Amino acid sequence: MPDREHQDPRDPPDPRAWTEQEQEREQEADADAERRRRRAQFLRELNEAKALRDRVQPRRARAARMRQAMRMRAFRW
């Protein structure tokens, strides 16, 4: 009598195991989609906060742009 653990790899998989794998894949895909949605929301809010800070403190924003420009000039590809 053959062992269930040592099945021939050419035999079709157990349908219950397949549905469990599919459910796990769907849950992972849903979790990934939710994570990407939350990350996109966070990045939108971060950009909005930076834009607000730049509007409220124009002198500091200009100085930061100048420092960034100097860093980019000093950096060689």
DSSP file (Angstrom, degrees, kcal/mol; ACC not computed):
  #  RESIDUE AA STRUCTURE BP1 BP2  ACC     N-H-->O    O-->H-N    N-H-->O    O-->H-N    TCO  KAPPA ALPHA  PHI   PSI    X-CA   Y-CA   Z-CA
    1    1 A M              0   0    0      0, 0.0     2,-0.1     0, 0.0     0, 0.0   0.000 360.0 360.0 360.0 125.7    0.0    0.0    0.0
    2    2 A P        -     0   0    0      0, 0.0     2,-0.2     0, 0.0     5,-0.1  -0.342 360.0-115.5 -72.6 146.7    1.6    3.3   -1.0
    3    3 A D        -     0   0    0      3,-0.2     3,-0.2     1,-0.1     0, 0.0  -0.550  12.2-139.6 -75.1 142.2    2.4    6.0    1.5
    4    4 A R  S >  S+     0   0    0     -2,-0.2     3,-0.6     1,-0.2    -1,-0.1   0.795 103.3  56.6 -72.6 -27.1    0.5    9.3    1.1
    5    5 A E  T 3  S+     0   0    0      1,-0.2     2,-0.5    -3,-0.0    -1,-0.2   0.796 106.4  50.4 -73.3 -26.7    3.6   11.2    1.9
    6    6 A H  T 3  S+     0   0    0     -3,-0.2    -1,-0.2     2,-0.0    -3,-0.2  -0.477  79.0 158.2-111.9  60.2    5.6    9.6   -0.9
    7    7 A Q    <   -     0   0    0     -3,-0.6    -3,-0.1    -2,-0.5    -2,-0.0  -0.425  53.0 -93.1 -79.8 158.3    3.2   10.1   -3.8
    8    8 A D    >   -     0   0    0      1,-0.1     3,-2.0    -2,-0.1    -1,-0.1  -0.554  31.5-133.7 -67.4 129.8    4.4   10.0   -7.4
    9    9 A P  T 3  S+     0   0    0      0, 0.0    -1,-0.1     0, 0.0    -2,-0.0   0.707 104.0  62.7 -62.8 -17.4    5.1   13.6   -8.4
   10   10 A R  T 3  S+     0   0    0      2,-0.1    -2,-0.0     3,-0.0    -3,-0.0   0.654  81.9  99.8 -81.0 -14.0    3.2   13.1  -11.6
   11   11 A D  S <  S-     0   0    0     -3,-2.0    -4,-0.0     1,-0.1     0, 0.0  -0.420  88.3-100.9 -68.3 146.2    0.0   12.5   -9.7
   12   12 A P        -     0   0    0      0, 0.0    -1,-0.1     0, 0.0    -2,-0.1  -0.382  44.7-103.2 -65.8 147.6   -2.3   15.5   -9.5
   13   13 A P        -     0   0    0      0, 0.0     5,-0.0     0, 0.0    -3,-0.0  -0.229  44.2 -84.2 -68.7 161.2   -2.2   17.4   -6.2
   14   14 A D     >  -     0   0    0      1,-0.2     4,-2.0     2,-0.0     3,-0.3  -0.487  35.7-137.3 -64.3 126.6   -4.8   17.0   -3.6
   15   15 A P  H  > S+     0   0    0      0, 0.0     4,-2.2     0, 0.0     5,-0.2   0.839 102.7  55.5 -60.4 -32.2   -7.7   19.4   -4.5
   16   16 A R  H  > S+     0   0    0      1,-0.2     4,-1.9     2,-0.2     5,-0.2   0.912 107.6  48.6 -66.4 -40.2   -8.1   20.6   -0.9
   17   17 A A  H  > S+     0   0    0     -3,-0.3     4,-2.4     2,-0.2    -1,-0.2   0.878 109.5  53.9 -65.4 -36.8   -4.4   21.5   -0.7
   18   18 A W  H  X S+     0   0    0     -4,-2.0     4,-2.7     1,-0.2    -2,-0.2   0.930 108.6  47.5 -63.9 -45.0   -4.7   23.4   -4.0
   19   19 A T  H  X S+     0   0    0     -4,-2.2     4,-2.4     1,-0.2    -1,-0.2   0.877 111.3  51.6 -66.4 -35.0   -7.6   25.5   -2.7
   20   20 A E  H  X S+     0   0    0     -4,-1.9     4,-2.4     2,-0.2    -1,-0.2   0.909 110.9  48.4 -65.6 -40.9   -5.7   26.2    0.5
   21   21 A Q  H  X S+     0   0    0     -4,-2.4     4,-2.5     2,-0.2    -2,-0.2   0.914 111.4  50.0 -64.6 -41.4   -2.7   27.4   -1.6
   22   22 A E  H  X S+     0   0    0     -4,-2.7     4,-2.6     1,-0.2    -2,-0.2   0.913 110.3  50.0 -63.1 -41.9   -5.0   29.5   -3.7
   23   23 A Q  H  X S+     0   0    0     -4,-2.4     4,-2.4     2,-0.2    -1,-0.2   0.906 110.6  49.9 -63.3 -40.9   -6.6   31.1   -0.6
   24   24 A E  H  X S+     0   0    0     -4,-2.4     4,-2.6     2,-0.2    -2,-0.2   0.916 111.0  49.5 -63.2 -42.4   -3.1   31.8    0.8
   25   25 A R  H  X S+     0   0    0     -4,-2.5     4,-2.6     1,-0.2    -2,-0.2   0.914 111.3  49.1 -63.1 -42.0   -2.0   33.4   -2.4
   26   26 A E  H  X S+     0   0    0     -4,-2.6     4,-2.6     2,-0.2    -2,-0.2   0.908 111.4  49.2 -64.0 -41.2   -5.2   35.5   -2.5
   27   27 A Q  H  X S+     0   0    0     -4,-2.4     4,-2.6     2,-0.2    -2,-0.2   0.908 112.1  48.4 -64.7 -41.4   -4.6   36.6    1.1
   28   28 A E  H  X S+     0   0    0     -4,-2.6     4,-2.6     2,-0.2    -2,-0.2   0.913 112.0  49.3 -63.9 -41.6   -1.0   37.5    0.3
   29   29 A A  H  X S+     0   0    0     -4,-2.6     4,-2.6     2,-0.2    -2,-0.2   0.909 112.1  48.3 -64.5 -41.3   -2.1   39.5   -2.7
   30   30 A D  H  X S+     0   0    0     -4,-2.6     4,-2.5     2,-0.2    -2,-0.2   0.911 112.0  49.3 -63.7 -42.1   -4.7   41.3   -0.7
   31   31 A A  H  X S+     0   0    0     -4,-2.6     4,-2.4     2,-0.2    -2,-0.2   0.903 112.1  48.6 -64.8 -40.9   -2.2   42.1    2.0
   32   32 A D  H  X S+     0   0    0     -4,-2.6     4,-2.7     2,-0.2    -2,-0.2   0.918 111.6  49.2 -64.4 -43.2    0.3   43.4   -0.6
   33   33 A A  H  X S+     0   0    0     -4,-2.6     4,-2.3     1,-0.2    -2,-0.2   0.913 112.1  48.5 -63.2 -42.0   -2.4   45.5   -2.2
   34   34 A E  H  X S+     0   0    0     -4,-2.5     4,-2.5     2,-0.2    -2,-0.2   0.910 111.3  50.0 -64.1 -42.2   -3.4   46.9    1.2
   35   35 A R  H  X S+     0   0    0     -4,-2.4     4,-2.4     1,-0.2    -2,-0.2   0.917 111.8  47.9 -62.7 -43.7    0.3   47.7    2.0
   36   36 A R  H  X S+     0   0    0     -4,-2.7     4,-2.5     2,-0.2    -1,-0.2   0.880 111.3  51.4 -64.7 -37.2    0.8   49.4   -1.3
   37   37 A R  H  X S+     0   0    0     -4,-2.3     4,-2.2     2,-0.2    -2,-0.2   0.928 111.9  45.8 -65.0 -44.7   -2.4   51.4   -0.8
   38   38 A R  H  X S+     0   0    0     -4,-2.5     4,-2.4     2,-0.2    -2,-0.2   0.895 113.1  50.5 -64.9 -39.4   -1.3   52.5    2.7
   39   39 A R  H  X S+     0   0    0     -4,-2.4     4,-2.6     2,-0.2    -2,-0.2   0.913 109.8  49.7 -65.2 -42.7    2.2   53.4    1.4
   40   40 A A  H  X S+     0   0    0     -4,-2.5     4,-2.3     2,-0.2    -1,-0.2   0.910 111.4  49.7 -62.5 -41.7    0.8   55.5   -1.5
   41   41 A Q  H  X S+     0   0    0     -4,-2.2     4,-2.4     2,-0.2    -2,-0.2   0.925 111.1  49.5 -62.1 -44.8   -1.4   57.3    1.0
   42   42 A F  H  X S+     0   0    0     -4,-2.4     4,-2.6     1,-0.2    -2,-0.2   0.924 111.1  48.7 -60.5 -45.6    1.5   58.0    3.3
   43   43 A L  H  X S+     0   0    0     -4,-2.6     4,-2.5     2,-0.2    -1,-0.2   0.876 110.1  51.8 -65.3 -37.0    3.7   59.3    0.4
   44   44 A R  H  X S+     0   0    0     -4,-2.3     4,-2.2     2,-0.2    -1,-0.2   0.943 112.4  45.6 -61.9 -46.6    0.9   61.6   -0.7
   45   45 A E  H  X S+     0   0    0     -4,-2.4     4,-2.5     2,-0.2    -2,-0.2   0.881 111.7  52.6 -64.7 -38.1    0.5   63.0    2.8
   46   46 A L  H  X S+     0   0    0     -4,-2.6     4,-2.4     2,-0.2    -1,-0.2   0.932 110.6  46.6 -63.2 -46.0    4.3   63.4    3.1
   47   47 A N  H  X S+     0   0    0     -4,-2.5     4,-2.4     1,-0.2    -1,-0.2   0.887 112.0  51.6 -63.3 -38.2    4.5   65.3   -0.2
   48   48 A E  H  X S+     0   0    0     -4,-2.2     4,-2.3     2,-0.2    -1,-0.2   0.917 110.2  48.8 -64.1 -42.5    1.6   67.5    0.9
   49   49 A A  H  X S+     0   0    0     -4,-2.5     4,-2.5     2,-0.2    -2,-0.2   0.894 111.2  49.8 -65.2 -39.8    3.3   68.2    4.2
   50   50 A K  H  X S+     0   0    0     -4,-2.4     4,-2.3     2,-0.2    -1,-0.2   0.915 110.7  49.6 -65.2 -41.5    6.6   69.1    2.5
   51   51 A A  H  X S+     0   0    0     -4,-2.4     4,-2.0     2,-0.2    -2,-0.2   0.906 111.3  49.4 -63.9 -40.6    4.7   71.5    0.1
   52   52 A L  H  X S+     0   0    0     -4,-2.3     4,-2.4     2,-0.2     5,-0.2   0.922 110.2  50.4 -63.4 -44.1    3.0   73.1    3.0
   53   53 A R  H  X S+     0   0    0     -4,-2.5     4,-2.5     1,-0.2    -2,-0.2   0.900 109.5  51.6 -60.9 -40.7    6.3   73.6    4.9
   54   54 A D  H  < S+     0   0    0     -4,-2.3     7,-0.2     1,-0.2    -1,-0.2   0.878 111.6  46.8 -65.1 -37.0    7.8   75.1    1.8
   55   55 A R  H  < S+     0   0    0     -4,-2.0    -2,-0.2     1,-0.2    -1,-0.2   0.878 115.7  44.9 -70.6 -36.9    4.9   77.6    1.5
   56   56 A V  H  < S+     0   0    0     -4,-2.4    -2,-0.2     1,-0.3    -1,-0.2   0.840 124.8  31.5 -77.6 -33.3    5.0   78.5    5.1
   57   57 A Q     X  +     0   0    0     -4,-2.5     4,-2.3    -5,-0.2    -1,-0.3  -0.626  67.7 163.7-124.8  71.9    8.8   78.9    5.3
   58   58 A P  H  > S+     0   0    0      0, 0.0     4,-2.4     0, 0.0     5,-0.2   0.848  74.9  53.1 -63.0 -34.8    9.9   80.1    1.9
   59   59 A R  H  > S+     0   0    0      2,-0.2     4,-2.3     1,-0.2     5,-0.2   0.935 111.8  44.7 -67.1 -44.4   13.4   81.3    3.1
   60   60 A R  H  > S+     0   0    0      1,-0.2     4,-2.3     2,-0.2    -1,-0.2   0.896 113.2  51.8 -65.2 -39.1   14.2   77.9    4.6
   61   61 A A  H  X S+     0   0    0     -4,-2.3     4,-2.3    -7,-0.2    -2,-0.2   0.905 109.9  49.0 -63.7 -41.2   12.9   76.1    1.6
   62   62 A R  H  X S+     0   0    0     -4,-2.4     4,-2.4     2,-0.2    -2,-0.2   0.916 111.0  49.9 -64.7 -42.3   15.0   78.2   -0.7
   63   63 A A  H  X S+     0   0    0     -4,-2.3     4,-2.5     1,-0.2    -1,-0.2   0.899 110.1  50.7 -62.9 -39.9   18.1   77.6    1.4
   64   64 A A  H  X S+     0   0    0     -4,-2.3     4,-2.4     2,-0.2    -1,-0.2   0.898 109.8  50.4 -64.9 -39.8   17.4   73.8    1.3
   65   65 A R  H  X S+     0   0    0     -4,-2.3     4,-2.4     2,-0.2    -2,-0.2   0.909 110.6  49.8 -63.8 -40.7   17.0   73.9   -2.5
   66   66 A M  H  X S+     0   0    0     -4,-2.4     4,-2.4     2,-0.2    -2,-0.2   0.919 110.5  49.1 -64.7 -43.4   20.4   75.7   -2.7
   67   67 A R  H  X S+     0   0    0     -4,-2.5     4,-2.3     1,-0.2    -1,-0.2   0.915 111.7  49.6 -61.8 -42.0   22.1   73.2   -0.5
   68   68 A Q  H  X S+     0   0    0     -4,-2.4     4,-2.4     1,-0.2    -2,-0.2   0.906 109.6  51.5 -63.1 -41.2   20.7   70.4   -2.6
   69   69 A A  H  X S+     0   0    0     -4,-2.4     4,-2.1     1,-0.2    -1,-0.2   0.904 109.6  49.9 -62.9 -40.8   21.8   72.0   -5.8
   70   70 A M  H  X S+     0   0    0     -4,-2.4     4,-1.9     2,-0.2    -1,-0.2   0.905 110.2  50.5 -64.3 -40.7   25.4   72.4   -4.3
   71   71 A R  H  X S+     0   0    0     -4,-2.3     4,-1.2     1,-0.2    -2,-0.2   0.917 110.8  49.0 -62.5 -41.9   25.4   68.7   -3.3
   72   72 A M  H  < S+     0   0    0     -4,-2.4    -1,-0.2     1,-0.2    -2,-0.2   0.856 109.4  51.9 -69.1 -33.8   24.3   67.7   -6.8
   73   73 A R  H  < S+     0   0    0     -4,-2.1    -1,-0.2     1,-0.2    -2,-0.2   0.870 110.7  48.7 -67.6 -34.9   27.0   69.8   -8.4
   74   74 A A  H  < S+     0   0    0     -4,-1.9     2,-0.4    -5,-0.2    -1,-0.2   0.718  96.5  86.0 -76.9 -20.1   29.6   68.2   -6.2
   75   75 A F     <  -     0   0    0     -4,-1.2     2,-0.4    -5,-0.2    -4,-0.0  -0.689  65.3-158.6 -87.2 130.2   28.4   64.7   -7.0
   76   76 A R              0   0    0     -2,-0.4    -3,-0.1     1,-0.1    -2,-0.0  -0.904 360.0 360.0-109.1 136.0   29.8   63.2  -10.2
   77   77 A W              0   0    0     -2,-0.4    -1,-0.1     0, 0.0    -2,-0.0   0.479 360.0 360.0 -73.1 360.0   28.1   60.3  -12.0
